[in-house]
């Protein structure tokens, strides 16, 4: 998704469109080069272990769901949010 946003920026009729496009391509390349897939897998596994150890740790589930959504695992992120919604204690204002 980020790649799409970077490639599809607005105002292609601007005089500095080529310069902006070049800058965005550099940003995208930099972001991609900094991705560490092994580290990401480690984060995901850590969250999974913490959730197994304490199923009711809602903060861990929220962070895990956000990470899953960020990496495109929307189905699993949705399952985490559904669990949170079902098991979150009601707030008594």
C-alpha positions as CSV (number, residue, x, y, z in Angstrom):
1,X,0.0,0.0,0.0
2,X,2.8,2.4,0.9
3,X,4.4,1.7,-2.5
4,X,1.1,2.6,-4.2
5,X,0.8,5.8,-2.4
6,X,4.4,6.8,-3.2
7,X,4.0,5.9,-6.9
8,X,0.6,7.6,-7.2
9,X,1.2,11.1,-5.7
10,X,-1.1,13.9,-6.7
11,X,-0.7,16.8,-9.1
12,X,1.2,15.2,-12.1
13,X,0.7,18.5,-14.1
14,X,3.0,20.4,-11.7
15,X,6.3,21.7,-13.3
16,X,8.3,19.9,-10.6
17,X,6.5,16.6,-11.0
18,X,9.7,14.8,-12.3
19,X,11.7,16.1,-9.3
20,X,9.0,15.0,-6.8
21,X,8.7,11.6,-8.5
22,X,12.4,11.1,-8.2
23,X,12.4,12.1,-4.5
24,X,9.5,9.7,-3.8
25,X,11.3,6.9,-5.6
26,X,14.4,7.5,-3.5
27,X,12.2,7.4,-0.3
28,X,10.6,4.2,-1.4
29,X,13.9,2.5,-2.2
30,X,15.3,3.6,1.2
31,X,12.3,2.2,3.0
32,X,12.5,-1.1,1.1
33,X,16.3,-1.4,1.8
34,X,15.7,-1.0,5.5
35,X,13.1,-3.8,5.7
36,X,14.4,-6.7,7.8
37,X,12.1,-9.6,7.2
38,X,13.7,-11.9,9.7
39,X,13.3,-9.2,12.4
40,X,9.7,-8.8,11.4
41,X,9.0,-12.5,11.7
42,X,10.7,-12.4,15.1
43,X,8.3,-9.6,16.2
44,X,5.3,-11.5,15.0
45,X,6.5,-14.6,16.8
46,X,7.1,-12.7,20.0
47,X,3.6,-11.2,20.0
48,X,2.1,-14.7,19.3
49,X,4.1,-16.2,22.3
50,X,2.9,-13.3,24.6
51,X,-0.7,-13.8,23.6
52,X,-0.4,-17.6,24.2
53,X,1.0,-16.9,27.6
54,X,-1.7,-14.3,28.5
55,X,-4.8,-14.4,26.2
56,X,-6.3,-11.4,28.0
57,X,-3.4,-9.0,27.4
58,X,-5.4,-6.6,25.3
59,X,-2.6,-4.1,24.8
60,X,-0.4,-6.8,23.3
61,X,-3.4,-7.8,21.0
62,X,-3.9,-4.2,19.9
63,X,-0.2,-3.8,19.1
64,X,-0.1,-7.2,17.3
65,X,-3.3,-6.3,15.3
66,X,-1.7,-3.0,14.2
67,X,1.5,-4.8,13.1
68,X,-0.5,-7.4,11.2
69,X,-2.4,-4.7,9.4
70,X,0.8,-2.9,8.6
71,X,2.3,-5.9,6.9
72,X,-0.9,-6.7,5.0
73,X,-2.2,-9.6,7.2
74,X,-5.7,-8.0,7.4
75,X,-7.6,-11.3,8.1
76,X,-5.5,-12.1,11.1
77,X,-5.6,-8.4,12.3
78,X,-9.4,-8.5,12.0
79,X,-9.5,-11.7,14.1
80,X,-7.4,-10.0,16.8
81,X,-9.8,-6.9,16.8
82,X,-12.8,-9.2,17.0
83,X,-11.3,-11.0,20.0
84,X,-10.6,-7.6,21.7
85,X,-14.2,-6.5,21.1
86,X,-15.6,-9.7,22.5
87,X,-13.4,-9.9,25.6
88,X,-12.8,-6.3,26.5
89,X,-14.4,-5.5,29.9
90,X,-17.0,-2.8,29.7
91,X,-16.0,0.7,30.6
92,X,-18.1,2.1,33.4
93,X,-18.1,5.9,32.9
